[in-house]
Amino acid sequence: MLKCKTVWKKLAPLARASSTLCRQNVRRAGFNNGRISRPTCAPVAHMTTGPAGGGRENQLYMLLVGATCVGGLVYAYRTVKGDSQRYQERIDEIASRPNKQAREEQAIPIQSEPPAVPGPDPQAAPSAKGTTQPPLGDSAPVSLQFPSHTPYLLIGGGTASFAAARSIRARDPGARVLIVTDELVPPYMRPPLSKELWFSDDPSVTETLRFKQWNGKERSIYFQPPSFYINAEELNDAENGGVAVLTGRKVVHMDVRGNKIKLDDDTEISYDKCLIATGGVPRNLQVIERAGEEVVKRTTLFRKVEDFKSLDKVSRSIKSITIIGGGFLGSELACALGRRSTECDLEVIQMFPEKGNMGKVLPEYLSNWTTEKVKKEGVKVISEALVKSVVCKDKKLEIQLKDGRLVTTDHIVAAVGLEPNVDLAKSAGLEVDSDFGGFRVNAELQARSNIWVAGDAACFYDIRLGRRRVEHHDHAVVSGRLAGENMTGANKPYWHQSMFWSDLGPDVGYEAIGIVDSSLPTVGVFAKATDKDTPKAATEKSGTGIRSESETEHTAISPVVSPTPAPAAVQQKDEYGKGVIFYLRDKVVVGIILWNVFNRMPIARKIIKDGEEHADLNEVAKLFNIHDD
């Protein structure tokens, strides 16, 4: 084609001259026909503006144009024929893949290949609908095929991914959604792993993964039974679309420009829109990582189903267990194992660097009260504990503290925080926030035009509280739902204030929203608690053990103010049965904790959303009716 273009540039002047000659000849011929008395022809030199000898030039021009056309036709024919041949070879190659794959399977046995849509547990277990779930053993069907392209790709198999999938399907009923997760089970809820599952009286709870809520109702930790999902290899052919889960696969590379990912087995999957919901990985103490293999083997980093199963087994076979960490996870596990210690000969120790339990979240007076509560659960609490070293000696772990104290134990649970999983940031070219960690996204949870991030891995812009990253169940639900809506074109900003909750057993629990940091000024308003002011009573009223799932569906509308006058901000010592703690920044409420006060979160959400200064927070506390019996 370049040669044709060059030839045409050379012949353009001839083409213009020939065209002028033809037009003038035609006009001259018409003129002569009208006046017969004059000669019928005239010298060519007087009729053309082109060079002399125009007739021979015209013949040469026509010859070259004809040769060019013939050459172009030949080139086009050869190109089309070559493309057709290559297309046929590609089709033949694709058609031969199943046979080739079958021959390879016969030659090389496949070991421990994860199923495409497994049951939630390696053993047969009743599903949420009362049916029997298929086992994950050798009898389970092995999936070797999955779609090479999917309209909606969700990386990560946690709460955020499932919420996004449900939201996508709600707005686009025929959508085809593929979830890729490195876990061997479909999406499940994590809170029961450190709460209700430990209080189950079912000896097979580690196999069934079903638990009783505080109200006595039973449910599974899995959001849906296996029958809810379709096989990954059938996703493209599903008439009404569906959700498929590709388990046991890790995404190791992401090509943002090419809209495709690469799995750990070098398989590539392209997508139209993608959600990154990779969550996080539990942190470990450097002194433990450097202590050697024996110490690492006797340490649990608690995060997944397998961690719950492993810790449950270990706690039944040892004499002492030490939990390092005084946050949400560490405190919940301490109380759960403390209850178990009353049933068997098990010493439970909890140590943390703060002065009191939940010291980074609760004001000091309430942190001290919580510490005493944990002690009453049978836990030995060691505060202001900074670990200097850990060694394995005589099949025991010796934890040396910086102040000289020495703690001997059989097993360690490191509950020292979560690190957002941003492994894909480098290959994808996505920005990681230097202050909060996680993928940096805008208010619509977008990192790129066709890439969204939700859950623990998202560092989002809160239109009320600024840049944030949240690591709680309710945030995963809300952000996953919003991301799914925006993936289908909703373009909604993240305005909803997610909440979180923690239960120290069935009798003490709290719910929180916004920025709850003990370094901020706080104002607490408390009242005497009744038998109705417990997590158990709250679930009996709401009908669900995952309280945030119901809370996120409601909004506050004209709350009724209690006519009972509120007492002073912080009452007498140890009178913290129930109450409200306000966290202030520049005299504006930016966080609220409802202490043994339940089903009032929409009111707290509205207070933070309004962002107003309040002259008397005692009056604001009346909105929560904490003084009603």
C-alpha positions as CSV (number, residue, x, y, z in Angstrom):
1,M,0.0,0.0,0.0
2,L,2.9,2.4,0.6
3,K,4.2,1.7,-3.0
4,C,0.8,2.5,-4.4
5,K,0.7,5.8,-2.4
6,T,4.2,6.8,-3.8
7,V,3.2,6.0,-7.4
8,W,0.0,8.1,-7.0
9,K,1.9,11.1,-5.8
10,K,4.1,11.0,-8.9
11,L,1.1,10.6,-11.3
12,A,-1.1,13.3,-9.7
13,P,0.1,16.1,-12.0
14,L,-0.6,13.9,-15.1
15,A,-4.0,13.1,-13.7
16,R,-4.9,16.8,-13.3
17,A,-3.5,17.7,-16.8
18,S,-5.4,14.8,-18.5
19,S,-8.6,15.8,-16.7
20,T,-8.3,19.4,-18.0
21,L,-7.6,18.2,-21.5
22,C,-10.7,16.0,-21.6
23,R,-13.0,18.7,-20.3
24,Q,-11.7,21.2,-22.8
25,N,-12.0,18.8,-25.7
26,V,-15.5,18.1,-24.8
27,R,-16.4,21.8,-24.7
28,R,-14.6,22.4,-28.0
29,A,-16.4,19.5,-29.7
30,G,-19.8,21.0,-28.6
31,F,-18.8,24.4,-29.8
32,N,-17.7,23.1,-33.2
33,N,-21.0,21.1,-33.6
34,G,-22.8,24.4,-33.2
35,R,-20.7,26.2,-35.9
36,I,-20.1,23.9,-38.9
37,S,-18.5,26.6,-41.0
38,R,-15.4,26.5,-38.8
39,P,-12.9,23.6,-38.7
40,T,-13.9,20.7,-36.6
41,C,-10.5,20.4,-34.8
42,A,-7.8,22.7,-33.6
43,P,-4.2,22.2,-32.7
44,V,-3.8,20.5,-29.3
45,A,-1.2,22.9,-28.2
46,H,-3.8,25.7,-28.3
47,M,-6.3,23.7,-26.2
48,T,-4.4,22.3,-23.2
49,T,-2.7,23.8,-20.2
50,G,-0.6,20.7,-19.7
51,P,2.8,19.8,-21.3
52,A,3.2,19.1,-25.0
53,G,2.7,15.6,-26.2
54,G,-0.3,15.1,-23.8
55,G,-1.7,12.1,-25.7
56,R,1.3,9.9,-25.1
57,E,1.4,11.0,-21.4
58,N,-2.3,10.0,-21.0
59,Q,-1.6,6.5,-22.4
60,L,1.3,6.1,-19.9
61,Y,-0.9,7.4,-17.1
62,M,-3.7,4.9,-17.9
63,L,-1.2,2.1,-18.1
64,L,0.3,2.8,-14.7
65,V,-3.1,3.2,-13.1
66,G,-4.2,-0.1,-14.5
67,A,-1.0,-1.8,-13.2
68,T,-1.6,-0.3,-9.8
69,C,-5.1,-1.6,-9.6
70,V,-4.1,-5.1,-10.6
71,G,-1.3,-5.1,-8.0
72,G,-3.7,-3.9,-5.3
73,L,-6.2,-6.6,-6.2
74,V,-3.5,-9.3,-6.1
75,Y,-2.3,-8.0,-2.7
76,A,-5.8,-8.0,-1.2
77,Y,-6.5,-11.5,-2.5
78,R,-3.3,-12.9,-0.9
79,T,-4.0,-11.1,2.4
80,V,-7.6,-12.4,2.7
81,K,-6.4,-15.9,1.7
82,G,-3.7,-15.8,4.4
83,D,-6.0,-14.6,7.1
84,S,-8.5,-17.3,6.2
85,Q,-5.9,-19.9,6.4
86,R,-4.6,-18.7,9.8
87,Y,-8.1,-18.5,11.1
88,Q,-8.8,-22.1,10.1
89,E,-5.6,-23.2,11.8
90,R,-6.6,-21.4,15.0
91,I,-10.0,-23.1,15.0
92,D,-8.4,-26.5,14.4
93,E,-6.1,-25.9,17.3
94,I,-8.9,-24.9,19.7
95,A,-11.0,-27.9,18.6
96,S,-8.1,-30.3,19.4
97,R,-7.5,-29.0,22.9
98,P,-9.9,-31.3,24.8
99,N,-8.3,-34.4,23.2
100,K,-4.8,-33.1,23.9
101,Q,-5.7,-32.3,27.5
102,A,-7.2,-35.7,27.9
103,R,-4.0,-37.4,26.7
104,E,-1.9,-35.3,29.1
105,E,-4.2,-36.2,32.0
106,Q,-3.7,-39.9,31.3
107,A,0.1,-39.4,31.2
108,I,0.4,-37.2,34.3
109,P,-2.0,-37.7,37.2
110,I,-3.4,-34.5,38.7
111,Q,-2.9,-34.1,42.4
112,S,-4.9,-31.9,44.8
113,E,-6.5,-29.9,42.0
114,P,-9.2,-27.7,43.6
115,P,-12.8,-28.0,42.4
116,A,-14.3,-25.1,40.5
117,V,-17.3,-24.8,42.9
118,P,-16.5,-26.8,46.1
119,G,-18.6,-27.5,49.1
120,P,-17.8,-25.3,52.1
121,D,-16.0,-28.0,54.0
122,P,-13.9,-31.1,53.3
123,Q,-16.5,-33.2,55.0
124,A,-20.1,-33.5,54.1
125,A,-22.1,-30.9,56.0
126,P,-25.6,-29.7,56.0
127,S,-26.1,-26.5,54.0
128,A,-28.0,-23.4,54.9
129,K,-31.1,-24.9,53.3
130,G,-30.8,-28.2,55.3
131,T,-29.4,-30.2,52.4
132,T,-26.2,-32.1,52.4
133,Q,-23.2,-30.3,50.9
134,P,-20.9,-32.3,48.6
135,P,-17.5,-33.2,50.1
136,L,-14.2,-31.7,48.8
137,G,-12.4,-35.0,48.7
138,D,-11.3,-37.0,45.6
139,S,-14.9,-37.8,44.8
140,A,-15.6,-34.1,44.0
141,P,-15.7,-33.2,40.3
142,V,-12.4,-31.6,39.2
143,S,-12.7,-28.5,37.0
144,L,-10.0,-28.1,34.4
145,Q,-11.7,-25.5,32.3
146,F,-13.0,-22.1,32.9
147,P,-13.9,-19.1,30.8
148,S,-11.1,-17.2,29.1
149,H,-13.3,-14.0,29.2
150,T,-15.9,-12.7,31.7
151,P,-17.9,-9.5,31.7
152,Y,-17.5,-9.1,35.5
153,L,-14.4,-10.3,37.2
154,L,-14.1,-10.2,41.0
155,I,-10.7,-10.9,42.5
156,G,-11.0,-12.2,46.1
157,G,-13.6,-14.5,47.6
158,G,-14.6,-12.6,50.7
159,T,-17.5,-10.6,51.9
160,A,-16.9,-7.6,49.6
161,S,-16.8,-9.8,46.5
162,F,-20.0,-11.6,47.4
163,A,-21.8,-8.3,48.2
164,A,-20.6,-6.9,44.8
165,A,-21.8,-10.1,42.9
166,R,-25.2,-9.9,44.6
167,S,-25.4,-6.2,43.7
168,I,-24.4,-6.7,40.1
169,R,-27.0,-9.5,39.6
170,A,-29.7,-7.3,41.2
171,R,-29.1,-4.5,38.7
172,D,-28.2,-6.7,35.7
173,P,-30.2,-10.0,36.2
174,G,-28.4,-11.7,33.2
175,A,-24.9,-10.7,34.3
176,R,-22.1,-13.3,34.3
177,V,-19.9,-12.9,37.3
178,L,-16.7,-14.8,38.0
179,I,-15.1,-14.8,41.5
180,V,-11.5,-15.8,41.7
181,T,-10.2,-16.7,45.2
182,D,-7.1,-18.5,46.5
183,E,-9.2,-20.1,49.3
184,L,-10.7,-23.6,48.7
185,V,-14.2,-22.6,49.8
186,P,-16.9,-20.2,48.5
187,P,-17.5,-16.8,50.2
188,Y,-18.3,-16.8,53.9
189,M,-18.6,-14.4,56.8
190,R,-15.6,-14.0,59.1
191,P,-17.0,-12.5,62.3
192,P,-18.3,-15.9,63.7
193,L,-14.8,-17.3,63.4
194,S,-13.9,-15.2,66.5
195,K,-17.3,-15.1,68.1
196,E,-20.2,-17.5,68.0
197,L,-18.4,-20.6,66.7
198,W,-16.4,-20.8,69.9
199,F,-19.5,-20.9,72.0
200,S,-21.1,-23.8,70.1
201,D,-21.8,-27.0,72.0
202,D,-21.7,-29.0,68.8
203,P,-18.5,-31.2,68.9
204,S,-18.5,-31.3,65.0
205,V,-18.7,-27.5,64.6
206,T,-15.3,-27.4,62.9
207,E,-16.7,-29.6,60.2
208,T,-20.3,-28.2,59.9
209,L,-19.2,-24.6,60.4
210,R,-22.8,-23.9,61.6
211,F,-23.3,-22.0,64.8
212,K,-26.1,-20.8,67.1
213,Q,-26.6,-17.1,67.3
214,W,-27.1,-15.5,70.7
215,N,-30.9,-15.8,70.1
216,G,-30.5,-19.6,69.6
217,K,-31.2,-19.6,65.9
218,E,-28.8,-21.7,63.8
219,R,-27.1,-20.7,60.6
220,S,-24.0,-21.4,58.4
221,I,-21.1,-19.1,58.0
222,Y,-21.5,-19.4,54.2
223,F,-23.5,-16.8,52.5
224,Q,-25.0,-19.3,50.1
225,P,-25.0,-23.1,49.7
226,P,-23.0,-24.5,46.8
227,S,-26.2,-24.9,44.7
228,F,-26.3,-21.1,44.5
229,Y,-23.2,-21.0,42.2
230,I,-22.8,-22.3,38.7
231,N,-19.8,-24.2,37.4
232,A,-17.1,-21.9,36.1
233,E,-16.9,-23.8,32.8
234,E,-20.6,-23.3,32.2
235,L,-20.6,-19.5,33.0
236,N,-20.4,-18.3,29.3
237,D,-23.2,-20.6,28.2
238,A,-25.6,-19.9,31.1
239,E,-28.8,-18.5,29.5
240,N,-29.6,-16.3,32.5
241,G,-26.1,-15.6,33.6
242,G,-25.0,-16.4,37.2
243,V,-22.1,-16.3,39.7
244,A,-19.2,-18.8,39.4
245,V,-16.4,-19.2,41.9
246,L,-13.0,-20.3,40.8
247,T,-11.3,-21.6,44.0
248,G,-7.7,-22.3,44.8
249,R,-6.5,-19.9,42.2
250,K,-4.3,-16.8,42.9
251,V,-4.1,-13.8,40.6
252,V,-0.4,-13.0,40.2
253,H,-0.4,-10.4,37.5
254,M,-2.8,-7.8,36.2
255,D,-2.7,-6.1,32.8
256,V,-4.8,-3.0,33.1
257,R,-4.3,-1.8,29.5
258,G,-5.0,-5.3,28.1
259,N,-8.0,-5.9,30.5
260,K,-6.7,-9.3,31.6
261,I,-5.2,-11.1,34.5
262,K,-2.8,-14.0,34.9
263,L,-3.3,-16.8,37.4
264,D,-0.6,-18.7,39.3
265,D,-0.8,-21.5,36.7
266,D,-0.1,-18.9,33.8
267,T,-3.7,-19.0,32.7
268,E,-5.1,-15.7,31.4
269,I,-8.6,-14.4,31.8
270,S,-9.8,-11.2,30.2
271,Y,-12.6,-9.0,31.5
272,D,-14.8,-6.0,30.8
273,K,-15.0,-4.7,34.4
274,C,-13.0,-5.8,37.4
275,L,-13.3,-5.5,41.2
276,I,-10.2,-5.9,43.4
277,A,-11.4,-7.2,46.8
278,T,-8.2,-9.0,48.0
279,G,-8.7,-8.1,51.7
280,G,-5.7,-8.3,53.9
281,V,-3.2,-10.7,55.5
282,P,-2.6,-10.8,59.3
283,R,0.5,-9.2,60.5
284,N,3.1,-11.0,62.6
285,L,5.6,-9.8,65.1
286,Q,9.2,-9.5,63.7
287,V,10.6,-11.2,66.8
288,I,8.5,-14.3,66.0
289,E,9.5,-14.3,62.3
290,R,13.1,-14.2,63.3
291,A,12.8,-16.7,66.1
292,G,13.1,-19.8,63.9
293,E,10.9,-22.6,62.5
294,E,9.9,-24.1,65.8
295,V,8.4,-20.8,67.1
296,V,6.7,-20.1,63.8
297,K,5.1,-23.6,63.8
298,R,3.7,-22.9,67.3
299,T,2.2,-19.5,66.2
300,T,-1.3,-18.9,64.7
301,L,-2.1,-15.9,62.5
302,F,-5.9,-15.9,62.8
303,R,-7.9,-15.0,59.6
304,K,-9.4,-17.8,57.7
305,V,-11.6,-20.9,58.2
306,E,-8.5,-23.1,58.4
307,D,-7.1,-20.9,61.1
308,F,-10.2,-21.5,63.2
309,K,-10.1,-25.2,62.7
310,S,-6.4,-25.3,63.5
311,L,-6.7,-23.2,66.7
312,D,-9.7,-25.2,67.9
313,K,-7.7,-28.4,67.6
314,V,-4.6,-26.9,69.2
315,S,-6.5,-25.4,72.2
316,R,-7.9,-28.9,73.0
317,S,-4.5,-30.5,73.2
318,I,-2.3,-28.0,75.1
319,K,-2.1,-26.6,78.6
320,S,-1.4,-22.9,77.9
321,I,-2.1,-20.5,75.1
322,T,-1.1,-16.8,74.8
323,I,-2.8,-14.2,72.7
324,I,-0.7,-11.2,71.8
325,G,-2.9,-8.2,70.9
326,G,-5.5,-6.1,72.7
327,G,-7.7,-5.1,69.8
328,F,-11.0,-6.5,68.5
329,L,-9.7,-9.9,67.4
330,G,-7.4,-10.5,70.3
331,S,-10.1,-9.5,72.9
332,E,-12.8,-11.7,71.3
333,L,-10.5,-14.7,71.1
334,A,-9.4,-14.2,74.7
335,C,-13.0,-14.2,75.9
336,A,-13.9,-17.2,73.8
337,L,-10.9,-19.3,74.9
338,G,-11.4,-18.0,78.5
339,R,-14.9,-19.6,78.5
340,R,-13.3,-22.8,77.3
341,S,-10.7,-22.7,80.0
342,T,-13.5,-23.2,82.6
343,E,-14.4,-26.5,80.9
344,C,-10.9,-27.9,80.6
345,D,-7.4,-27.4,82.1
346,L,-6.3,-24.6,79.8
347,E,-4.5,-21.4,80.8
348,V,-5.4,-18.4,78.6
349,I,-3.1,-15.4,78.6
350,Q,-3.6,-12.1,76.8
351,M,-0.9,-9.5,76.6
352,F,-0.8,-6.1,74.9
353,P,1.3,-2.9,74.9
354,E,-1.5,-0.6,76.0
355,K,-2.6,0.0,79.6
356,G,-6.0,-1.6,79.1
357,N,-7.9,-3.8,76.8
358,M,-9.0,-2.1,73.5
359,G,-6.8,0.8,74.6
360,K,-6.5,2.3,71.1
361,V,-10.3,2.6,70.7
362,L,-11.9,3.0,74.1
363,P,-11.3,5.9,76.5
364,E,-9.1,4.9,79.4
365,Y,-11.8,4.5,82.0
366,L,-13.8,2.2,79.7
367,S,-10.7,0.3,78.6
368,N,-9.9,-0.5,82.3
369,W,-13.5,-1.7,82.9
370,T,-13.2,-3.9,79.8
371,T,-10.0,-5.4,81.0
372,E,-11.6,-6.4,84.3
373,K,-14.4,-8.0,82.3
374,V,-12.0,-10.1,80.3
375,K,-10.3,-11.2,83.5
376,K,-13.7,-12.4,84.8
377,E,-13.9,-14.6,81.7
378,G,-10.9,-16.6,83.0
379,V,-8.2,-14.8,81.1
380,K,-4.8,-13.8,82.7
381,V,-4.2,-10.2,81.4
382,I,-0.7,-8.8,81.1
383,S,-0.8,-5.1,80.1
384,E,2.0,-2.8,79.0
385,A,3.8,-5.8,77.5
386,L,6.3,-5.3,74.8
387,V,7.7,-8.5,73.4
388,K,11.6,-8.6,73.2
389,S,12.2,-12.1,72.1
390,V,10.6,-15.5,71.7
391,V,12.4,-18.8,72.0
392,C,11.4,-22.5,72.0
393,K,12.9,-24.3,74.9
394,D,12.0,-27.8,76.2
395,K,9.0,-27.9,73.9
396,K,7.8,-24.6,75.5
397,L,7.7,-21.1,74.2
398,E,9.4,-18.5,76.4
399,I,8.2,-14.9,75.7
400,Q,10.7,-12.4,77.1
401,L,9.3,-8.9,77.7
402,K,11.3,-5.7,77.5
403,D,10.7,-5.0,81.2
404,G,12.2,-8.3,82.2
405,R,9.0,-10.4,82.7
406,L,9.1,-13.9,81.3
407,V,5.9,-15.8,80.1
408,T,6.0,-19.5,79.3
409,T,3.3,-20.9,77.1
410,D,2.6,-23.7,74.6
411,H,1.2,-21.8,71.7
412,I,0.9,-18.1,70.5
413,V,-1.9,-16.4,68.7
414,A,-0.6,-13.2,67.1
415,A,-3.5,-10.8,66.7
416,V,-1.6,-7.6,66.0
417,G,-3.4,-6.2,63.0
418,L,-4.0,-6.6,59.3
419,E,-1.9,-5.7,56.3
420,P,-3.9,-4.8,53.2
421,N,-3.2,-7.1,50.3
422,V,-1.8,-4.9,47.5
423,D,0.3,-7.4,45.7
424,L,-1.3,-6.5,42.3
425,A,-0.5,-2.8,42.7
426,K,2.9,-3.1,41.0
427,S,1.9,-5.1,37.9
428,A,-1.4,-3.1,37.5
429,G,0.2,0.3,38.1
430,L,-2.3,1.2,40.8
431,E,-1.6,3.7,43.5
432,V,-1.1,2.6,47.1
433,D,-1.9,5.2,49.8
434,S,1.2,5.9,51.8
435,D,-0.6,6.9,55.0
436,F,-3.4,4.3,55.3
437,G,-2.3,1.6,53.0
438,G,-4.6,-0.1,50.4
439,F,-5.4,0.8,46.9
440,R,-6.2,4.5,46.6
441,V,-9.7,5.0,45.0
442,N,-12.1,7.9,44.6
443,A,-15.4,8.4,46.2
444,E,-17.0,6.0,43.7
445,L,-14.4,3.4,44.7
446,Q,-12.8,3.5,41.3
447,A,-9.0,3.1,40.8
448,R,-9.3,3.2,37.0
449,S,-12.1,3.6,34.5
450,N,-13.0,-0.1,34.6
451,I,-11.4,-1.1,37.9
452,W,-13.0,-0.8,41.4
453,V,-11.7,-1.7,44.8
454,A,-13.8,-2.6,47.9
455,G,-13.3,-4.0,51.4
456,D,-10.2,-4.0,53.5
457,A,-7.9,-3.3,50.5
458,A,-9.7,0.0,49.5
459,C,-8.4,3.4,50.7
460,F,-11.4,5.5,49.8
461,Y,-12.4,9.1,50.1
462,D,-15.2,9.6,52.7
463,I,-17.1,12.7,51.7
464,R,-17.7,13.5,55.4
465,L,-14.6,12.2,57.2
466,G,-11.9,12.4,54.5
467,R,-9.5,9.7,53.3
468,R,-10.0,6.4,55.2
469,R,-9.4,2.7,55.1
470,V,-11.7,0.4,57.2
471,E,-11.3,-3.2,58.2
472,H,-14.7,-4.4,59.3
473,H,-17.5,-6.7,58.1
474,D,-20.1,-4.0,57.5
475,H,-17.7,-1.9,55.5
476,A,-17.0,-4.9,53.3
477,V,-20.8,-5.3,52.8
478,V,-21.5,-1.7,52.0
479,S,-18.4,-1.0,49.9
480,G,-18.9,-4.2,47.9
481,R,-22.5,-3.4,47.3
482,L,-21.7,0.1,46.1
483,A,-18.8,-1.1,43.9
484,G,-21.2,-3.6,42.3
485,E,-23.7,-0.9,41.6
486,N,-21.1,1.4,40.1
487,M,-19.8,-1.5,37.9
488,T,-23.2,-1.5,36.3
489,G,-23.3,2.2,35.8
490,A,-24.8,3.7,39.0
491,N,-21.9,6.2,39.6
492,K,-22.8,6.6,43.3
493,P,-20.3,8.2,45.8
494,Y,-19.5,6.5,49.1
495,W,-21.7,8.4,51.5
496,H,-22.9,5.6,53.8
497,Q,-21.1,5.4,57.2
498,S,-20.3,1.8,57.8
499,M,-20.4,0.4,61.3
500,F,-18.6,-2.3,63.2
501,W,-19.3,-4.3,66.3
502,S,-17.5,-6.5,68.9
503,D,-18.9,-8.8,71.5
504,L,-17.1,-9.9,74.6
505,G,-19.3,-12.9,75.0
506,P,-23.1,-12.9,75.0
507,D,-23.4,-10.3,77.8
508,V,-21.3,-7.3,76.7
509,G,-21.1,-5.9,73.2
510,Y,-20.8,-2.6,71.5
511,E,-21.4,-1.1,68.1
512,A,-19.3,1.8,66.6
513,I,-19.3,4.1,63.6
514,G,-17.0,6.7,62.2
515,I,-13.5,7.5,63.6
516,V,-13.2,6.0,67.1
517,D,-9.7,6.8,68.3
518,S,-8.9,7.0,72.0
519,S,-6.5,9.9,71.3
520,L,-9.5,12.1,70.4
521,P,-11.5,14.0,73.0
522,T,-14.5,11.9,74.1
523,V,-17.7,12.5,76.0
524,G,-19.5,9.5,77.5
525,V,-23.1,9.4,78.7
526,F,-24.1,6.2,80.6
527,A,-27.1,4.7,82.3
528,K,-28.0,1.5,84.2
529,A,-28.3,-1.6,82.1
530,T,-31.1,-4.1,82.2
531,D,-31.4,-7.7,81.0
532,K,-32.5,-6.4,77.5
533,D,-29.2,-4.5,77.1
534,T,-27.0,-7.5,75.9
535,P,-25.9,-8.8,72.5
536,K,-28.1,-11.9,73.1
537,A,-31.2,-9.7,73.6
538,A,-30.3,-7.6,70.5
539,T,-30.2,-10.7,68.2
540,E,-33.4,-12.0,69.7
541,K,-35.0,-8.7,68.6
542,S,-33.4,-8.3,65.2
543,G,-33.4,-12.0,64.3
544,T,-29.8,-12.0,63.0
545,G,-26.4,-12.6,64.5
546,I,-24.7,-10.3,62.0
547,R,-26.2,-7.2,63.3
548,S,-24.7,-4.8,60.6
549,E,-26.5,-6.6,57.8
550,S,-29.8,-5.3,59.1
551,E,-28.5,-2.0,60.2
552,T,-27.2,-1.0,56.8
553,E,-30.7,-1.2,55.3
554,H,-32.2,1.5,57.6
555,T,-32.0,5.2,58.0
556,A,-32.8,7.4,61.0
557,I,-36.2,9.2,60.7
558,S,-37.3,11.5,63.5
559,P,-35.9,9.6,66.5
560,V,-37.9,9.9,69.7
561,V,-36.2,11.8,72.5
562,S,-36.4,10.3,75.9
563,P,-38.1,12.6,78.4
564,T,-35.9,11.4,81.2
565,P,-33.1,13.9,82.0
566,A,-29.6,12.8,81.2
567,P,-27.0,12.5,84.0
568,A,-23.5,14.0,83.9
569,A,-21.2,12.9,81.2
570,V,-19.3,10.1,83.0
571,Q,-21.1,8.6,86.0
572,Q,-19.6,7.0,89.1
573,K,-16.9,4.4,88.8
574,D,-17.9,1.0,87.2
575,E,-21.3,2.3,86.3
576,Y,-20.9,1.5,82.6
577,G,-23.9,-0.8,82.0
578,K,-24.9,1.0,78.8
579,G,-24.2,4.3,77.2
580,V,-23.0,6.4,74.3
581,I,-19.5,7.6,73.8
582,F,-19.0,10.6,71.4
583,Y,-15.6,11.1,69.7
584,L,-14.9,14.8,68.8
585,R,-12.6,16.5,66.2
586,D,-12.8,20.3,66.1
587,K,-15.9,20.1,68.4
588,V,-17.7,18.0,65.8
589,V,-18.8,14.4,66.4
590,V,-16.8,12.2,64.1
591,G,-17.3,8.8,65.9
592,I,-19.8,7.2,68.2
593,I,-19.7,4.0,70.2
594,L,-23.0,2.5,71.5
595,W,-22.1,0.5,74.6
596,N,-24.6,-2.2,75.1
597,V,-27.1,-0.1,73.1
598,F,-28.4,-1.8,70.0
599,N,-30.6,-1.1,67.0
600,R,-29.8,2.6,67.2
601,M,-27.1,2.8,64.6
602,P,-29.1,4.8,62.1
603,I,-29.4,7.6,64.6
604,A,-25.6,7.7,65.1
605,R,-25.1,7.6,61.3
606,K,-27.3,10.7,60.9
607,I,-25.4,12.6,63.6
608,I,-22.1,12.1,61.9
609,K,-23.6,12.8,58.4
610,D,-25.0,16.1,59.6
611,G,-21.5,17.2,60.9
612,E,-22.9,19.8,63.3
613,E,-21.4,21.2,66.5
614,H,-23.5,20.3,69.7
615,A,-23.4,22.5,72.7
616,D,-24.7,19.8,75.0
617,L,-24.0,16.1,74.1
618,N,-26.2,15.0,77.0
619,E,-29.1,16.2,75.0
620,V,-27.9,14.4,71.9
621,A,-27.6,11.2,74.0
622,K,-31.3,11.4,74.7
623,L,-31.9,10.5,71.0
624,F,-30.7,7.0,71.8
625,N,-33.3,6.4,74.6
626,I,-30.6,5.0,76.8
627,H,-32.5,6.0,79.9
628,D,-35.6,3.9,79.0
629,D,-36.1,0.8,81.0
